[in-house]
């Protein structure tokens, strides 16, 4: 079979699009607080691998974003996810010591966790996954407490790996009149500012789906008011008065999401530094690696970008 020689003449002087230096980026789901993997973000191996992905954004968020509550205490073992009692009793102190036994690299807190700790963690995570899967299938989620120590671990990982943290805030913490309750967020902002954590922020996850999630809708007008309130909070905390705010993190651009996005932009478009929405190529529970060799599937991203930006 003969070969065909193709010559390409690429004009490098006039770019079609200019991407942010942090493209592509990645996400961690808040469920890592429950299944225990958050305690292992100080792994020297993990941080080394993650550095290969930098520069990038690290978004800490997902559906469980709207069930996060911040508690400004260093160690609340009772808020950890379910796991073998011997794990919590015998290895809690080991985890703390391994994180304190520092391998100093630009102030980074790195650790080498013994194999036995990883083995026990896998057992714990496997049992917790059943609980998390049940929540996902029922669409009924329990609250997650993120402690000051948990936040320290998360930021340490992002900072050491050269990733910029985007922290998702709970938009479903509501007052009786359905306005956003800012108490937990303000506490988190003050703690993070005191630590001088360089963080960008977003509020909520797929707000167009709140009615099915909690039986309580948040319309575009209310969401715009919430984002405006968050911007005011950021400006009131001196360290974050110029922090980036992203949103509204709507779902895939179908009818309800587009209606919410349009209304949000009319009322609070100037409040956010970048407009965000979710893109799903396909159901992550059934996709296969080879699916992402299909050009038609990959083209759906461009189609959705056009739909949102027109």
C-alpha positions as a printed NumPy array, in Angstrom:
array([[  0.   ,   0.   ,   0.   ],
       [  1.467,   3.319,  -1.062],
       [  2.001,   6.24 ,   1.237],
       [  0.65 ,   9.743,   0.733],
       [  2.786,  12.702,   1.696],
       [  0.821,  15.632,   3.086],
       [  2.498,  19.028,   3.468],
       [  0.998,  21.44 ,   5.972],
       [  1.641,  25.17 ,   5.902],
       [  0.761,  26.461,   9.387],
       [  0.503,  30.192,   9.987],
       [  1.844,  30.729,  13.508],
       [  1.597,  34.524,  13.384],
       [ -2.191,  34.823,  13.594],
       [ -3.676,  32.56 ,  16.262],
       [ -7.297,  31.49 ,  15.864],
       [ -7.822,  31.46 ,  19.616],
       [ -5.651,  32.275,  22.628],
       [ -6.109,  29.939,  25.581],
       [ -5.434,  30.616,  29.233],
       [ -2.09 ,  29.276,  30.434],
       [ -4.009,  27.053,  32.856],
       [ -5.817,  25.141,  30.097],
       [ -6.357,  22.134,  30.552],
       [ -7.407,  21.873,  34.197],
       [ -8.77 ,  19.352,  36.676],
       [-11.223,  18.829,  39.517],
       [-11.423,  17.139,  42.908],
       [-14.833,  16.199,  44.29 ],
       [-15.666,  17.049,  47.935],
       [-16.397,  13.347,  48.483],
       [-12.662,  12.896,  49.143],
       [-13.364,  14.355,  52.58 ],
       [-15.749,  11.496,  53.29 ],
       [-13.772,   8.644,  51.78 ],
       [-10.524,   9.712,  53.451],
       [ -8.33 ,  10.381,  50.422],
       [ -7.985,  14.034,  51.41 ],
       [ -5.569,  12.889,  54.116],
       [ -3.248,  11.553,  51.428],
       [ -2.967,  14.689,  49.282],
       [  0.401,  15.31 ,  50.922],
       [  1.779,  12.193,  49.205],
       [  5.148,  13.011,  47.679],
       [  4.382,  10.739,  44.733],
       [  0.98 ,  12.34 ,  44.087],
       [  2.325,  15.888,  44.304],
       [  5.181,  15.013,  41.938],
       [  2.746,  13.601,  39.375],
       [  0.395,  16.576,  39.747],
       [  3.242,  18.999,  39.081],
       [  3.383,  17.551,  35.585],
       [ -0.113,  18.968,  34.981],
       [  0.744,  22.522,  36.037],
       [  0.04 ,  25.281,  35.363],
       [ -3.637,  24.491,  35.773],
       [ -6.71 ,  25.287,  37.804],
       [ -7.738,  22.815,  40.483],
       [-11.479,  23.086,  41.014],
       [-12.688,  21.707,  44.323],
       [-16.334,  21.176,  43.588],
       [-19.125,  19.068,  42.176],
       [-22.636,  18.142,  43.208],
       [-21.569,  17.851,  46.853],
       [-20.359,  21.479,  46.804],
       [-23.838,  22.492,  47.924],
       [-23.626,  20.313,  51.026],
       [-20.285,  21.637,  52.324],
       [-20.125,  23.413,  55.679],
       [-16.921,  24.962,  57.009],
       [-15.94 ,  24.388,  60.64 ],
       [-12.934,  26.33 ,  61.889],
       [-11.438,  23.571,  64.003],
       [ -8.287,  21.658,  63.258],
       [ -9.421,  18.12 ,  63.985],
       [-12.969,  16.811,  64.052],
       [-12.621,  13.052,  63.637],
       [-16.377,  12.563,  64.009],
       [-16.898,  14.332,  60.679],
       [-14.763,  11.862,  58.794],
       [-16.479,   9.393,  56.535],
       [-17.308,   5.882,  57.756],
       [-14.414,   3.465,  57.919],
       [-12.859,   0.694,  60.019],
       [-12.514,   1.756,  63.648],
       [ -8.964,   0.512,  63.779],
       [ -8.088,   2.857,  60.929],
       [ -9.243,   5.941,  62.785],
       [ -7.826,   4.845,  66.139],
       [ -4.444,   3.512,  65.081],
       [ -3.591,   5.599,  62.048],
       [ -5.078,   9.023,  62.731],
       [ -1.952,  10.064,  64.631],
       [  0.293,   8.443,  62.019],
       [ -1.308,  10.541,  59.283],
       [ -0.805,  13.706,  61.306],
       [  2.818,  12.817,  62.075],
       [  3.557,  11.938,  58.455],
       [  2.258,  15.336,  57.364],
       [  4.3  ,  17.122,  60.024],
       [  7.466,  15.169,  59.194],
       [  8.079,  17.608,  56.395],
       [ 10.073,  17.3  ,  53.245],
       [ 10.59 ,  21.032,  52.753],
       [ 10.279,  22.167,  49.149],
       [  9.248,  25.82 ,  48.882],
       [  7.42 ,  25.371,  52.177],
       [  5.54 ,  22.317,  50.919],
       [  4.386,  19.697,  53.364],
       [  5.086,  16.337,  51.727],
       [  4.902,  12.852,  53.167],
       [  5.644,   9.25 ,  52.273],
       [  2.783,   7.127,  53.569],
       [  3.597,   3.519,  54.52 ],
       [  2.023,   0.779,  52.41 ],
       [ -0.063,  -0.417,  55.367],
       [ -1.688,   3.012,  55.625],
       [ -2.538,   2.977,  51.925],
       [ -3.944,  -0.531,  52.201],
       [ -6.188,   0.44 ,  55.106],
       [ -7.25 ,   3.598,  53.297],
       [ -8.294,   1.575,  50.254],
       [-10.468,  -0.585,  52.515],
       [-12.017,   2.496,  54.074],
       [-12.625,   4.166,  50.713],
       [-14.203,   1.017,  49.272],
       [-16.748,   0.859,  52.092],
       [-17.462,   4.577,  51.809],
       [-18.029,   4.315,  48.058],
       [-21.155,   2.254,  48.711],
       [-22.588,   5.107,  50.791],
       [-21.618,   7.701,  48.182],
       [-23.117,   5.618,  45.374],
       [-26.379,   5.252,  47.288],
       [-26.538,   9.042,  47.654],
       [-25.875,   9.507,  43.964],
       [-28.555,   7.034,  42.882],
       [-31.155,   8.444,  45.273],
       [-30.123,  12.072,  44.58 ],
       [-30.263,  12.642,  48.34 ],
       [-26.988,  13.881,  49.803],
       [-25.767,  14.28 ,  53.373],
       [-23.842,  17.311,  54.584],
       [-20.041,  17.337,  54.525],
       [-17.996,  19.308,  57.029],
       [-14.714,  20.73 ,  55.777],
       [-12.496,  21.597,  58.72 ],
       [ -9.656,  24.087,  58.859],
       [ -7.202,  21.202,  58.768],
       [ -8.904,  19.748,  55.689],
       [ -8.653,  23.102,  53.941],
       [ -4.975,  23.319,  54.887],
       [ -4.344,  19.921,  53.284],
       [ -6.241,  20.844,  50.137],
       [ -4.407,  24.138,  49.686],
       [ -1.038,  22.553,  50.477],
       [ -1.597,  20.051,  47.662],
       [ -2.634,  22.693,  45.142],
       [  0.167,  25.077,  46.064],
       [  2.89 ,  22.417,  46.087],
       [  1.74 ,  21.057,  42.723],
       [  1.662,  24.496,  41.096],
       [ -2.126,  24.445,  40.708],
       [ -4.439,  27.404,  41.33 ],
       [ -7.295,  26.43 ,  43.629],
       [-10.892,  27.321,  42.74 ],
       [-13.016,  26.664,  45.8  ],
       [-16.719,  25.981,  45.404],
       [-19.047,  27.407,  48.062],
       [-22.383,  26.041,  49.243],
       [-25.205,  27.92 ,  47.492],
       [-27.955,  25.816,  49.099],
       [-27.26 ,  27.098,  52.607],
       [-30.434,  29.196,  52.613],
       [-32.348,  31.443,  54.978],
       [-36.117,  30.952,  55.45 ],
       [-36.797,  33.626,  52.797],
       [-34.621,  31.641,  50.33 ],
       [-31.816,  34.217,  50.401],
       [-28.293,  32.845,  50.617],
       [-26.947,  32.266,  54.142],
       [-23.366,  33.565,  54.198],
       [-22.319,  32.55 ,  57.727],
       [-20.235,  29.493,  56.788],
       [-18.722,  31.257,  53.778],
       [-17.67 ,  34.313,  55.78 ],
       [-15.955,  32.099,  58.351],
       [-14.123,  30.26 ,  55.567],
       [-13.066,  33.504,  53.877],
       [-11.664,  34.93 ,  57.092],
       [ -9.735,  31.743,  57.854],
       [ -8.322,  31.508,  54.31 ],
       [ -7.378,  35.188,  54.319],
       [ -5.599,  34.744,  57.634],
       [ -3.554,  31.981,  56.006],
       [ -3.011,  34.125,  52.881],
       [ -4.352,  31.375,  50.658],
       [ -4.421,  32.487,  47.012],
       [ -7.823,  31.141,  45.974],
       [-10.475,  31.899,  43.367],
       [-14.13 ,  31.277,  44.158],
       [-17.39 ,  30.029,  42.751],
       [-20.833,  29.611,  44.277],
       [-22.878,  26.463,  43.815],
       [-22.951,  23.687,  41.253],
       [-25.5  ,  23.403,  38.431],
       [-28.093,  25.692,  40.046],
       [-30.583,  24.889,  37.278],
       [-30.963,  21.429,  38.868],
       [-31.628,  22.543,  42.457],
       [-35.345,  21.763,  42.356],
       [-34.692,  18.087,  41.614],
       [-31.86 ,  18.029,  44.144],
       [-33.484,  19.742,  47.113],
       [-37.053,  20.474,  46.046],
       [-36.145,  24.164,  46.191],
       [-35.507,  26.258,  43.096],
       [-33.128,  29.198,  42.883],
       [-34.017,  31.36 ,  39.892],
       [-31.622,  33.528,  37.925],
       [-32.614,  36.716,  39.757],
       [-31.972,  35.182,  43.174],
       [-28.727,  33.6  ,  42.001],
       [-27.559,  36.964,  40.667],
       [-28.296,  38.528,  44.057],
       [-26.333,  35.735,  45.746],
       [-23.301,  36.289,  43.522],
       [-23.492,  40.026,  44.104],
       [-23.562,  39.35 ,  47.839],
       [-20.541,  37.052,  47.509],
       [-18.637,  39.724,  45.589],
       [-19.432,  42.175,  48.389],
       [-18.162,  39.638,  50.948],
       [-14.923,  39.186,  49.009],
       [-14.418,  42.937,  48.863],
       [-15.025,  43.196,  52.61 ],
       [-12.182,  40.754,  53.311],
       [ -9.105,  42.784,  52.47 ],
       [ -7.005,  39.881,  51.224],
       [ -9.699,  38.862,  48.718],
       [-10.93 ,  42.248,  47.52 ],
       [ -9.47 ,  41.472,  44.082],
       [-10.017,  37.718,  44.103],
       [-11.488,  36.085,  41.018],
       [-15.102,  34.933,  41.109],
       [-16.401,  32.438,  38.535],
       [-19.955,  31.384,  37.81 ],
       [-22.781,  30.555,  37.632],
       [-21.522,  27.043,  36.82 ],
       [-24.758,  26.086,  35.073],
       [-25.443,  22.613,  33.732],
       [-25.042,  21.587,  30.118],
       [-26.64 ,  24.217,  27.862],
       [-30.131,  22.845,  27.508],
       [-33.337,  24.87 ,  27.854],
       [-33.481,  25.325,  31.66 ],
       [-29.752,  25.939,  32.   ],
       [-29.769,  28.476,  29.159],
       [-32.727,  30.353,  30.658],
       [-30.913,  30.559,  33.993],
       [-27.652,  31.568,  32.334],
       [-29.304,  34.309,  30.269],
       [-31.086,  35.766,  33.304],
       [-27.947,  35.566,  35.407],
       [-25.883,  37.411,  32.813],
       [-28.441,  40.213,  32.584],
       [-28.416,  40.727,  36.351],
       [-24.887,  39.808,  37.445],
       [-22.741,  39.385,  34.352],
       [-20.411,  42.149,  35.512],
       [-19.966,  40.51 ,  38.922],
       [-18.076,  37.43 ,  37.677],
       [-14.626,  37.323,  36.108],
       [-15.485,  34.348,  33.898],
       [-18.739,  32.643,  32.916],
       [-18.838,  28.918,  33.641],
       [-21.03 ,  26.01 ,  32.677],
       [-20.683,  22.228,  32.674],
       [-19.832,  20.259,  29.548],
       [-20.344,  16.508,  29.458],
       [-19.184,  14.544,  26.445],
       [-21.172,  11.546,  27.662],
       [-22.145,   9.662,  30.803],
       [-18.915,   9.154,  32.73 ],
       [-20.236,   5.937,  34.257],
       [-20.381,   4.143,  30.904],
       [-17.803,   5.829,  28.676],
       [-14.654,   4.111,  27.451],
       [-11.242,   5.541,  26.64 ],
       [-11.678,   4.815,  22.927],
       [-14.816,   6.969,  22.86 ],
       [-12.564,  10.001,  22.976],
       [-11.029,   9.096,  19.638],
       [-14.378,   9.888,  17.986],
       [-14.161,  13.313,  16.372],
       [-17.946,  13.72 ,  16.372],
       [-17.954,  13.368,  20.15 ],
       [-15.119,  15.851,  20.592],
       [-16.853,  18.36 ,  18.324],
       [-19.739,  18.639,  20.798],
       [-17.597,  20.944,  22.957],
       [-17.25 ,  23.487,  20.145],
       [-20.98 ,  23.227,  19.476],
       [-21.842,  23.971,  23.098],
       [-19.362,  26.856,  23.304],
       [-21.04 ,  28.397,  20.257],
       [-24.469,  27.873,  21.821],
       [-23.47 ,  29.59 ,  25.07 ],
       [-21.564,  32.504,  23.569],
       [-23.892,  33.501,  20.733]])
